[in-house]
Every structure is written in structure tokens, then in C-alpha cells.
Amino acid sequence: MSFVNDASSFLASALRYPRGFDAVVTRAARRTHPKPLELFEFEACPYCRKVREALCELDLDYLCYPVAQGSPRRTRLKRLGGKVQVPYLVDPNQKTALYESDDIVAYLYRHYGSEAPRDSGWLRIPGLFNDGLSFFASAARLGRGRRCRVPNSRRRLKPLELFNMEGSPYCRKVREVLCELDLEYFVRNVPRGSPQREELKRIGGKIQVPFLIDPNTGTAMYESDEIIDYLEERYGVATSDGEE
Ligand SMILES: N[C@@H](CCC(=O)N[C@@H](CS)C(=O)NCC(=O)O)C(=O)O
């Protein structure tokens, strides 16, 4: 099963290659450190992928609020934005919030990049081709990261932290499980070229993703399969503790 899981995640990455691997602009080029952006999304959504890719390529960190089908967090999304639709980006720096993936990507490049969006080239002609590839990438994952299995957003948990590269097939497996388990997490992007890679090396000892930190238990670990086992064991069973 692990082989099939890895192979289909590689296929999803290949369909989107080279998106979500390299920094187009690094955080070193910015004069100020923006407050982390906030993204309501779910992993299987092809539109959300386009936004996550842009965040990674712009070397931006963000708080991820998974709102997979069945997540109680959807109520909050509706309250904030007016409707249950993802992606939904909140930018506390500009006091802005917006729906629509293409608008969000353009916004991100306008405010945090020095170039036009990466998909303004061949991937953009026609734009539908870009969306189509993203749909196929989601299809390759056979519905993973679409449904909330355990409503952990009802619990009072500190956000987990994930050192992440959007295009990595191993990171995808972890994000899918975080999404299905309804866990809020802080994404620390480390695309190739990001200075944050040094921070990862300082904390974990090597430059490898995914790397998960769980401040609720003091756990920090590499290796996607081990991270998934940890998440399933710790958060994969519904509990009634600390419910809001
Ligand atoms: N044109 C929008 C389309 C967004 C969209 O259709 N999102 C779907 C998920 S892929 C959604 O929010 N569905 C509501 C739901 O899952 O209940 C965009 O590019 O952002």
C-alpha cells in the first residue's frame, strides 16, 4: 500500500512539475517580515493547490486551516467570508481577504513577488490547462485530503508546524492526513533557495522535508510514514476532551 501511495503522490507531483519546488522570490528579498498569511483550504482541491504552490514559490509561511468536507471549521469560514468556498486567503498585513484562486495568486505575486505569476507562461495558455493538470493531480490521489475523518478542530490544540515544500510527494502525504484529521498547522515553506532551509537544519539537524513539530506533545520528526503513523495514533481517534 505504501508503494501505491508513494507512486500516486509522485504522479501528482509530476503532473504539476516544476510547480512548488523552487523559490521564485525568497524571503531574503523582502524588506519586512510579513505576518503569516492564513489559508482555508483542503488538500484535494485543485484550486487550493495553485495557491499553495504560489505561497511556496514566494517563500511565504502561512497558517493552514483545513476545511475538508465535514469539518466543523467550515462554520468559521462561512462566518468570515460569507460562503463555504475554498481557497480563501486572509492577509492580516494588508487587512485583506479573498476567494478565487486566480485572484489570490495574482494578489500574492503583486504584494510579495517581484515577477508576474509563474503560470503566466505556457501553463497559462489556456488557463484551463493549468486547472486541468491540477484536477488530474488530485484525481491521482484518489480522494485523499477531501473528507474530514476526525473533527479535531473542536479541540483546543496548538497549531502543529510543518516544514514543507509544496511539490514534494512526501509532504503531500502528510498534508493530506493533517487535512483529514482537521488539524490546524503552520506551514514553514522551504522551497529550493529559501534561507529558511538553514533554520530547518538548525532545528532538525538536516535539510529534509517533511519535518513536523507538534508543540502539544513536544514531538519533532522527519520521515513521512512515521509522521503519518504518529498523527493517526495521536489524533486519528475522536475524543471528547477539550471540546469547545
Ligand atoms: N473559481 C474558484 C473555484 C473554487 C471551488 O470550486 N472550490 C471548491 C473546492 S475544489 C469548493 O469550495 N467547494 C465547496 C465544498 O467543497 O463544499 C477558484 O478558482 O477559487
The ligand as an SDF file (V2000), in Angstrom:
LIG
                    3D

 20 19  0  0  0  0  0  0  0  0999 V2000
  -13.2030   29.5120   -9.1500 N   0  0  0  0  0  0  0  0  0  0  0  0
  -12.9040   29.1240   -7.7860 C   0  0  0  0  0  0  0  0  0  0  0  0
  -13.3660   27.6920   -7.6200 C   0  0  0  0  0  0  0  0  0  0  0  0
  -13.2430   27.2270   -6.1830 C   0  0  0  0  0  0  0  0  0  0  0  0
  -14.0050   25.9410   -5.9160 C   0  0  0  0  0  0  0  0  0  0  0  0
  -14.8550   25.4890   -6.7210 O   0  0  0  0  0  0  0  0  0  0  0  0
  -13.7070   25.3050   -4.7600 N   0  0  0  0  0  0  0  0  0  0  0  0
  -14.4180   24.1210   -4.3370 C   0  0  0  0  0  0  0  0  0  0  0  0
  -13.4210   23.0500   -3.8550 C   0  0  0  0  0  0  0  0  0  0  0  0
  -12.3680   22.4580   -5.1440 S   0  0  0  0  0  0  0  0  0  0  0  0
  -15.2960   24.4290   -3.1270 C   0  0  0  0  0  0  0  0  0  0  0  0
  -15.0560   25.3880   -2.4260 O   0  0  0  0  0  0  0  0  0  0  0  0
  -16.3050   23.6010   -2.8760 N   0  0  0  0  0  0  0  0  0  0  0  0
  -17.1110   23.7170   -1.7180 C   0  0  0  0  0  0  0  0  0  0  0  0
  -17.0760   22.4910   -0.9240 C   0  0  0  0  0  0  0  0  0  0  0  0
  -16.0990   21.7340   -1.0020 O   0  0  0  0  0  0  0  0  0  0  0  0
  -18.0390   22.2980   -0.1720 O   0  0  0  0  0  0  0  0  0  0  0  0
  -11.4060   29.2770   -7.5900 C   0  0  0  0  0  0  0  0  0  0  0  0
  -10.6040   29.2150   -8.5410 O   0  0  0  0  0  0  0  0  0  0  0  0
  -11.0130   29.5160   -6.4230 O   0  0  0  0  0  0  0  0  0  0  0  0
  1  2  1  0
  2  3  1  0
  2 18  1  0
  3  4  1  0
  4  5  1  0
  5  6  2  0
  5  7  1  0
  7  8  1  0
  8  9  1  0
  8 11  1  0
  9 10  1  0
 11 12  2  0
 11 13  1  0
 13 14  1  0
 14 15  1  0
 15 16  2  0
 15 17  1  0
 18 19  2  0
 18 20  1  0
M  END
$$$$
